[in-house]
Amino acid sequence: MFRSPFLPAALCLLLVACSTQRTTEPGRTATEQMLFSTAAERAADKLAFSLPQGSKVFVDPAYAEGTDSKYLLGTIRDRILRKGSDLVDDKGKADIVIEPRIGAISVDRDKTLFGIPDFGVPIPLAGQVQMPEIALFKRDTQQGVIKVAATAYDAKTGLLIQSLDPVYGFAHKKEWAALIFFSWDTNDLVPKPAREEWVGR
């Protein structure tokens, strides 16, 4: 019986090869967006504003730039309202101007792998086949990090009212794998029971 020497290799490739097609997904995953937004909420909660009740406050966005900075600014505005102040969108109508400034707003990643990372295998006339990762142990951590400080001053005189030192907000998702076949994750992004419906968990 004729046996092709390429048959076992072809069968192995069929077993491990996979194909995914990305169609309507946005540029960033929901996980990355939640790493930003959760860290933003935690940082905003730590900004201890001491504002007179009923004061008219303008939040100046000039020094708050970066990915998802609008969500951070919106969360700060929400916390100001909760403390009993009124928001105005015109600096000339404000009693107090608050200038948040962002020192960091990004995602860090740290990965530890004992095993074989994924790699590409060139196939003649077929391009490259991506071989999957083989993990005896893996820990892959994504952490949203936000550093924000703020200054409040009198809108009419420019005199300092309050200067807040930087505060930090963190959020994380960790993916674990062991002995090739076992994998799980831990995160502080989505509370139960909503976590059970989240495909990213």
N, C-alpha and C positions, 0 to 999 in steps of 0.2 A: 504493500500500500504506500502511495506517495504521500509524504508529509512535508508541508511547506515549513521551512524554518522560521518564516515570518508570522505563521498562524498564532503561536502563543503570545507574541508581542502585540499582535492586532487585537486579540481577545482582552488582554490586559488594558489596552487603551480604551476599548469599548466600555470596560467596567469602571474606569476612573474618569473618563471624559464627561464633561457636562457643558451645557450651552445655556446662556441667559441672554435675553434681549431686553434692553432698556428702551422704553417708549415714552411714557408721559411723566416719569418721575422728575421732580425739580432738581436743581443743581446741588442742593444739600439735603441730607437725610433728616427725617424728623428727630432722630436721636441727637444729631449735632445741634439742631435748633433748640431742643429741650435742654441740652447742656448749657447753652447760652442763657436761655430764658430763666431756668431754675437758679443758676448762679446770680443772675441779675436781681431776682426777687429777694434772694438771701442777702445780697449786698445792700439793696435799698432798705431792707428792714433794719439794718444796723446804723443807718444815717440818723443820728439823734438830733433832729431839728427842734429848736426851741423858738417857736414863733407865736406872736400874740394872736389870740383868737380873733377871727374875722379879718385879719390882715390880708391885703391884696398882694399876691405873689406872682412874679414873672420868673419862669424857669428858662434861663438863657442856654440854648443848645450849642453855643459857639465853641465850647471846649470839650464837647462830648461826641467824638467821632469814632467810627469803627463798626465792625459787623454787629448788627442787631443793637446798635446804640439807641435807636428809637424806642425799642422795647424797654431798655433800661430807663430812659427819660420818662416814658409813660408810666413806669412803675414808681419812679420818684414822685411824679405829679400825683399819682394815686395816694401815696403815703402822706403827702402834704395836705391833701383834702381830708384825709382821715383825722389829721390833727386839728382840724377846724379852721384852716385858712382857706381863702378863696383864690382861685387861679384866674389870671388875666393874660390875654395874648398880646397885649400892647405894653411895652416896657414903660411908656409914658404915663400909664394909668396905675402903675404898681406902687405899693409902699415898700416892698422888699424885692430885691433881685437875688435869685439863687443861681450860682454858676457851678454845676457839677463838672468835674474833670475826670476823664478816664485815664488811668495809668496802665491798665491791661484789660483786654476783652478778647479772649481767644480760647483755643482748646489745645491742651497738651496731651501727648500720648506716650505711654511707656509699655513696652512689650518684652516679655521674657518667654523664650521658647527652648525647650529641650526636645529635640527631634530634628526633623528635616523640613525646612521651609518650602513653600510652593515654588515651582520652577517650570520654565518652559522647555519643551522637547521639540526640536525641529523635525518635521516629517516631510520627506521629499514629496514635492508636488501637492502638498496639502497645507503647508504653512506650519504653524507652531501650535502644539497642544499643551495646555497648562496642566501640569501635574499638581494634585492637591497636597496641601500641607499634611505632614504626619507628625502628630504631637504626642509625645510621651507625657509632657506637662507643658501647659501654656497659660500665661496670664497676660491679658491684653487690656490695659486700662486707658480709658479716655476721660479726661477731666476738664470741665469747663471752669475757667478762672476769670474772675472780674475783680479789678481794683478800682475803686472810685472814691474821690474826696469831693468836698463842696465848700463854697464860700457864700455867705449871705451878707448883703450890704444894703444900706438905705438907698432907695431908688432916687431920692431927691438930692442927698448930700454926698453919696458915695462912701459914707463912713461904714466901717466894718461893724456888723452885728454879730456874726458868728462864723468861726472857721472850724470846719470839721476835718479831723485827720483822716487819712485813707482807711477805708474798711474793705473787707475782702468777702467775696462770695464764691463758693465752690459747689460743683455738682459732678457726679461721676457715674460711669458705667464700666463694669469689669466683666470680661468674658474669660471663662476658665475652660480648660480641656485637660483630660488625663487619660492615659492608656489608650489613645487613639479614638475610642468609641464613646467616651463620656464627655459631655460638655454642658455647661450651665452658665448663667450670668447673674450678677448682682448689680443693683443700681438704686439710686435715690431720686429718680426722675418722675416716676408715675406711682401714685399711691394705689393701694388695693381699694376696691375691686377692679378699677379701670386697668390695672396692670395685666390682668388676665386676658384682656382683649387686645393688648398691644403686641403686634407682630415683632417689634424690635426687642422684646424682653429676652 
